[in-house]
Structure formats: C-alpha cells, structure tokens
Amino acid sequence: MADGEGDINQGFLMIKCDDKAVKLVKKELWVVQVGSSLHLYKSPVEAAPLQSLEIKGAEVTKLDAKKKAKKSSLEMTVGKSRFEIACAGEEDRENWFAALTEASGKEPAPPPSKEAVEKSKKLGRGARMKKAAGGKLASSGAGKAMTRRLADEETQLLLKNLKIVIAKDSNKKKADEIENDIMKIAVKSFFLVDNKVVNGNVFLDVDGPIRRAFELIEKVWDKKERLSEEACTNAFKTIEGHLRKAEKVLTEILLPHLKPHSIQRIKGIFNYLGSARFLQQIIMDDELEDEVHELVQAMVRYTQVHHYKD
C-alpha cells in the first residue's frame, strides 16, 4: 500500500502558530494525518484540503497538564515554527501525541483517497482517534452526542445534502456561509463539552426539537401531494417553531461562553434554515425534488439514532 494510502489519523483540532509566515486559513480544522503530512479541511465533508502542513522532523511535546487550559494541548515545533494544538480531551491528546511523533519520522504524502479514509475508520489507532473526536453514538457518552456526531456518516450526508439544497435555493456563497457557521458553532460546542466547561447533557435539549422538526418534515414530504394549502402552511409553522426552540436553547447554553459574533452565527443559521419560507419553498419546488428527497432521507437516518442522558 502506498505511503499516501497507509495509516490515516483524523479528527478535529484547534491549531495556532506563532510564526507569521505560516498563515493558517482558520484555527478550528478537521485534520487528516498521513505520512508526515497534515491535510487541513474546513469540515469532514470537504473533498479537498484548504492547505497542508509538512511535519517531517517535528518535535512534539505535551503542554503542562497542571494548567487547565493546557491539559489537552500539544506543542509541535517544525523548524522555526511553533504550533500549539488543542485536542478534544486527554485521551485524544495521547492519541495525537503518538500519531504526530510517529509521523515526524515519515515521508510526506498527498491527501488520501475517500476509499482510504473510509478504510481507516475500521483499523488501528485511526479508528480510536475517530471515536474520540467525532464518532460516539448512543451507546457511549450520550451527553456529547450532538457535538460528537460531526464526523459520522449520517451527519456528513445531512450537511452535504443541506448544502446542495441551499445552493439551489440561493447560491453557492450562501451555502458555504451556512456550512461554515454550522461547523464553527459545532466545533466550539465540542470543545466546551470535552474541556468540561459545559455539561454535554444540555445539548440533548437542542437535539430534541431538531429531531421533532425533522420527523415532521418527513411526514410533510411524504404527504405533500395530498395536503391542503392550509395544512401545509400550519405544518411549516410548526416546524419553524421546533427549530426556533432549538435556537433559543442553544443560544442560552452558549451565550456565557461565546463572543457576540459567534452568537450572531447561531441567529443567522436559524433565520435561514428555520424559516417557514425556506422550508416551504424547497419542499414544494418540483425542480428541487431529487435534492430534497436526498435531504429528507438524510434527516430520516439522523433521527434513527437515539440518545439518552448520561
């Protein structure tokens, strides 16, 4: 197996660099490590990396665990560049420490194929890191379920199809904006839970109304040809109410911990996706039938996984 298709480790990391010559496109990234290369993606659903870092010969150390803010962080020095890497938790830090230390002695490798990434989910340390950084479902820490589902197949499919529908309804720029805002809020939530700043169970209060909205959307989709105009309008208003409830709860959870511009992202997401106008327009538009069908099926798969408080 070629080096580029060998051991693959992946997960969300927050990366900062003190070298101004190294311009990271963003701080919160989905990182795929193969060989001595770190390929940095905006999210797990993106096909191509935003940029790549070569870490051959890097020195990797653990930052002082006695300091609360550093207990899940690593320091990596590559030449004259120093990187501070915040992991999802102490176990995740151990996994990334081992992976990056090993990677520093390898050769550079190109971004792996989708097939190689899928295979890595089932093998070795890559699977454990995936579990730690984004794949726990109902049988594990359920309180972290909403933020940890960012990398599972159901959520990737949901985000992918949502982006397609938004681009059709509006434009690609709007689709990219909404996706970017969703990922930023989700990753910030993820780190708040894993650093024990927020009890993960509270996010189930957000998941509940989203789940009810998805279930009603499925019913409307299945019966849209038989529903009266009044019944459709009432259904979309109810769906909007569920999503506004989710927005309210999420805002209350995150308000003490996020800056105003991040809270504004939440409002922007729900103002667009949670509006009865948007929902009614995409579901009743015959030209979007194929795209919306895939989106609704992704919602169905999402609701089939149930979570319970720890």
DAWO-V378972 format. One record per residue. N is the residue number from 1. PHI is phi in radians with two decimals (999 if undefined). Layout:
n=N phi=PHI
n=N phi=PHI
This chain:
n=1 phi=999
n=2 phi=-1.07
n=3 phi=-0.98
n=4 phi=-1.18
n=5 phi=-1.98
n=6 phi=-1.48
n=7 phi=-1.02
n=8 phi=-2.19
n=9 phi=-2.08
n=10 phi=-2.64
n=11 phi=2.90
n=12 phi=-1.40
n=13 phi=-2.43
n=14 phi=-1.83
n=15 phi=-2.11
n=16 phi=-2.16
n=17 phi=-2.33
n=18 phi=-1.56
n=19 phi=-1.67
n=20 phi=-1.11
n=21 phi=-1.27
n=22 phi=-1.72
n=23 phi=-1.73
n=24 phi=-1.34
n=25 phi=-1.19
n=26 phi=-2.84
n=27 phi=-1.54
n=28 phi=-1.73
n=29 phi=-2.41
n=30 phi=-1.59
n=31 phi=-1.86
n=32 phi=-2.05
n=33 phi=-1.78
n=34 phi=-2.50
n=35 phi=1.04
n=36 phi=-1.71
n=37 phi=-1.88
n=38 phi=-1.90
n=39 phi=-1.72
n=40 phi=-1.85
n=41 phi=-2.01
n=42 phi=-1.17
n=43 phi=-2.78
n=44 phi=-1.13
n=45 phi=-1.54
n=46 phi=-1.32
n=47 phi=-1.46
n=48 phi=-2.13
n=49 phi=-1.23
n=50 phi=-1.25
n=51 phi=-2.89
n=52 phi=-2.33
n=53 phi=-2.08
n=54 phi=-1.79
n=55 phi=-2.10
n=56 phi=-1.04
n=57 phi=1.43
n=58 phi=-1.19
n=59 phi=-1.85
n=60 phi=-2.06
n=61 phi=-2.35
n=62 phi=-1.63
n=63 phi=-1.31
n=64 phi=-0.99
n=65 phi=-1.23
n=66 phi=-1.27
n=67 phi=-1.55
n=68 phi=-0.95
n=69 phi=-1.25
n=70 phi=-1.92
n=71 phi=-1.15
n=72 phi=-2.03
n=73 phi=-2.00
n=74 phi=-2.12
n=75 phi=-2.06
n=76 phi=-2.23
n=77 phi=-1.95
n=78 phi=-2.17
n=79 phi=1.10
n=80 phi=-1.65
n=81 phi=-1.70
n=82 phi=-2.01
n=83 phi=-1.98
n=84 phi=-1.90
n=85 phi=-2.10
n=86 phi=-1.66
n=87 phi=-1.69
n=88 phi=-1.38
n=89 phi=2.94
n=90 phi=-1.17
n=91 phi=-1.13
n=92 phi=-1.11
n=93 phi=-1.09
n=94 phi=-1.07
n=95 phi=-1.13
n=96 phi=-1.22
n=97 phi=-1.03
n=98 phi=-1.13
n=99 phi=-1.15
n=100 phi=-1.25
n=101 phi=-1.08
n=102 phi=-1.15
n=103 phi=-1.11
n=104 phi=-1.11
n=105 phi=-1.73
n=106 phi=-1.75
n=107 phi=-1.70
n=108 phi=-1.04
n=109 phi=-2.50
n=110 phi=-1.28
n=111 phi=-0.98
n=112 phi=-1.26
n=113 phi=-1.24
n=114 phi=-1.06
n=115 phi=-1.10
n=116 phi=-1.16
n=117 phi=-1.11
n=118 phi=-1.07
n=119 phi=-1.13
n=120 phi=-1.15
n=121 phi=-1.13
n=122 phi=-1.77
n=123 phi=-2.17
n=124 phi=0.90
n=125 phi=-1.14
n=126 phi=-0.98
n=127 phi=-1.18
n=128 phi=-1.17
n=129 phi=-1.17
n=130 phi=-1.04
n=131 phi=-1.11
n=132 phi=-1.20
n=133 phi=-1.79
n=134 phi=3.11
n=135 phi=-2.11
n=136 phi=-1.30
n=137 phi=-1.99
n=138 phi=-1.07
n=139 phi=-1.38
n=140 phi=-1.90
n=141 phi=-1.06
n=142 phi=-1.09
n=143 phi=-1.10
n=144 phi=-1.70
n=145 phi=-1.03
n=146 phi=-1.08
n=147 phi=-1.35
n=148 phi=-1.42
n=149 phi=-1.50
n=150 phi=-1.02
n=151 phi=-1.87
n=152 phi=-1.42
n=153 phi=-1.07
n=154 phi=-1.09
n=155 phi=-1.28
n=156 phi=-1.03
n=157 phi=-1.13
n=158 phi=-1.07
n=159 phi=-1.12
n=160 phi=-1.07
n=161 phi=-1.27
n=162 phi=-1.09
n=163 phi=-1.11
n=164 phi=-1.09
n=165 phi=-1.17
n=166 phi=-1.09
n=167 phi=-1.07
n=168 phi=-1.27
n=169 phi=-1.26
n=170 phi=-2.11
n=171 phi=-2.87
n=172 phi=-1.09
n=173 phi=-1.06
n=174 phi=-1.16
n=175 phi=-1.08
n=176 phi=-1.13
n=177 phi=-1.10
n=178 phi=-1.14
n=179 phi=-1.05
n=180 phi=-1.07
n=181 phi=-1.16
n=182 phi=-1.05
n=183 phi=-1.13
n=184 phi=-1.08
n=185 phi=-1.17
n=186 phi=-1.13
n=187 phi=-1.19
n=188 phi=-1.07
n=189 phi=-1.10
n=190 phi=-0.97
n=191 phi=-1.25
n=192 phi=-1.08
n=193 phi=-1.25
n=194 phi=-1.22
n=195 phi=-1.58
n=196 phi=1.05
n=197 phi=-1.40
n=198 phi=-2.20
n=199 phi=-1.25
n=200 phi=-1.04
n=201 phi=-1.02
n=202 phi=-1.16
n=203 phi=-1.26
n=204 phi=-1.17
n=205 phi=-1.28
n=206 phi=-1.50
n=207 phi=-1.09
n=208 phi=-1.00
n=209 phi=-1.15
n=210 phi=-1.13
n=211 phi=-1.08
n=212 phi=-1.14
n=213 phi=-1.12
n=214 phi=-1.10
n=215 phi=-1.12
n=216 phi=-1.27
n=217 phi=-1.04
n=218 phi=-1.06
n=219 phi=-1.14
n=220 phi=-1.10
n=221 phi=-1.05
n=222 phi=-1.17
n=223 phi=-2.00
n=224 phi=-1.06
n=225 phi=-1.28
n=226 phi=-1.83
n=227 phi=-1.42
n=228 phi=-1.28
n=229 phi=-1.04
n=230 phi=-1.13
n=231 phi=-1.12
n=232 phi=-1.12
n=233 phi=-1.04
n=234 phi=-1.13
n=235 phi=-1.12
n=236 phi=-1.18
n=237 phi=-1.15
n=238 phi=-1.16
n=239 phi=-1.06
n=240 phi=-1.04
n=241 phi=-1.07
n=242 phi=-1.07
n=243 phi=-1.25
n=244 phi=-1.17
n=245 phi=-1.09
n=246 phi=-1.07
n=247 phi=-1.06
n=248 phi=-1.06
n=249 phi=-1.14
n=250 phi=-1.10
n=251 phi=-1.10
n=252 phi=-1.10
n=253 phi=-1.19
n=254 phi=-1.62
n=255 phi=-0.92
n=256 phi=-1.25
n=257 phi=-2.05
n=258 phi=-2.02
n=259 phi=-1.30
n=260 phi=-0.93
n=261 phi=-1.19
n=262 phi=-1.28
n=263 phi=-1.10
n=264 phi=-1.13
n=265 phi=-1.07
n=266 phi=-1.04
n=267 phi=-1.05
n=268 phi=-1.12
n=269 phi=-1.06
n=270 phi=-1.32
n=271 phi=-1.06
n=272 phi=-1.53
n=273 phi=-1.27
n=274 phi=-1.64
n=275 phi=-1.48
n=276 phi=-1.05
n=277 phi=-1.03
n=278 phi=-1.07
n=279 phi=-1.09
n=280 phi=-1.16
n=281 phi=-1.14
n=282 phi=-1.28
n=283 phi=-1.29
n=284 phi=-1.61
n=285 phi=-1.48
n=286 phi=-1.09
n=287 phi=-1.24
n=288 phi=-1.79
n=289 phi=-0.98
n=290 phi=-1.12
n=291 phi=-1.15
n=292 phi=-1.20
n=293 phi=-1.00
n=294 phi=-1.15
n=295 phi=-1.13
n=296 phi=-1.11
n=297 phi=-1.10
n=298 phi=-1.15
n=299 phi=-1.12
n=300 phi=-1.04
n=301 phi=-1.12
n=302 phi=-1.07
n=303 phi=-1.32
n=304 phi=-1.34
n=305 phi=-1.72
n=306 phi=-1.87
n=307 phi=-2.23
n=308 phi=-2.34
n=309 phi=-1.11
n=310 phi=-1.11
